[in-house]
């Protein structure tokens, strides 16, 4: 990834997403479709051209079944918070 266009937390967040995609064998296109963005948007995130990912934190966490805090490097615990009834 081209780290020259991003701040530390930005790169860590994107690295986390890319790692989860690889770990689960999911293509970026499938991921994009499931969270409601285009593959081009994912590319823009990776290249530092867009920071719109913050609007999708909850959808991304739900997609991977992890907590938003895990994605944002606030915890090493992947467990999502329990869903409210």
Protein Blocks (a to p, Z undefined) as FASTA:
>chain_A
ZZklpcfklmmmmmmmmmmmmmnopafklmmmmnopafklmmmmmnopacklmmmmmmmm
mmnopafklmnopafbfbdcdddZZ
